[in-house]
Amino acid sequence: MDYPKALMTIKELVKMGFSEKSLREIASSVGYPVAIRENLKLTSPIKFDVMELDKYLKRTTKFQEGKR
């Protein structure tokens, strides 16, 4: 998928068709650094490295297909 920026917020990715719930779940998952928070404040926006997000989604999709 083509993204206009290297780092994108949840709102920007939702506009592109992603689910806000799934993005928040990915951001809170441990072990794969996809989401970055600019400040340590809880109110600062979460930004996603879109290249890492693509890798993460491909990896989890392959894993889920293998479980079926």
C-alpha positions as CSV (number, residue, x, y, z in Angstrom):
1,M,0.0,0.0,0.0
2,D,1.2,3.5,-0.7
3,Y,1.3,6.0,2.1
4,P,1.8,9.8,1.7
5,K,4.1,10.1,4.8
6,A,6.6,7.9,6.6
7,L,5.0,8.5,10.0
8,M,1.2,8.8,10.2
9,T,-1.3,9.3,13.1
10,I,-4.2,7.0,13.9
11,K,-6.6,9.6,12.4
12,E,-4.8,9.7,9.1
13,L,-4.7,5.9,8.9
14,V,-8.4,5.7,9.7
15,K,-9.1,8.0,6.8
16,M,-7.2,5.6,4.6
17,G,-9.5,2.7,5.7
18,F,-7.9,1.2,8.7
19,S,-9.9,0.3,11.8
20,E,-9.2,2.6,14.8
21,K,-9.7,-0.3,17.2
22,S,-7.2,-2.5,15.4
23,L,-4.6,0.3,15.2
24,R,-4.9,1.0,19.0
25,E,-4.5,-2.8,19.6
26,I,-1.3,-2.8,17.4
27,A,0.0,0.3,19.2
28,S,-0.4,-1.3,22.6
29,S,1.1,-4.7,21.6
30,V,4.5,-5.5,23.0
31,G,7.5,-6.9,21.0
32,Y,7.1,-5.1,17.7
33,P,7.9,-1.4,17.6
34,V,5.4,-0.1,15.1
35,A,3.9,2.9,17.0
36,I,5.7,5.8,18.4
37,R,4.5,8.4,20.9
38,E,6.2,11.8,20.5
39,N,6.1,12.7,24.2
40,L,5.5,10.5,27.2
41,K,2.2,12.2,27.8
42,L,-0.8,10.1,27.3
43,T,-2.5,12.9,25.3
44,S,0.3,13.1,22.7
45,P,-0.6,11.5,19.3
46,I,0.5,8.0,18.4
47,K,2.4,7.9,15.1
48,F,2.9,4.7,13.1
49,D,6.0,3.9,11.1
50,V,4.0,2.8,8.0
51,M,6.8,0.6,6.6
52,E,6.9,-1.3,9.9
53,L,3.1,-1.4,10.1
54,D,3.1,-3.1,6.6
55,K,5.6,-5.7,7.8
56,Y,3.6,-6.3,11.0
57,L,0.3,-6.7,9.1
58,K,1.9,-9.1,6.6
59,R,3.5,-11.1,9.4
60,T,0.3,-11.4,11.4
61,T,-1.8,-12.2,8.3
62,K,0.5,-15.1,7.4
63,F,0.4,-16.3,11.0
64,Q,-3.4,-16.2,11.1
65,E,-3.7,-18.0,7.8
66,G,-1.4,-20.8,9.2
67,K,-3.7,-21.3,12.2
68,R,-6.7,-22.2,10.0
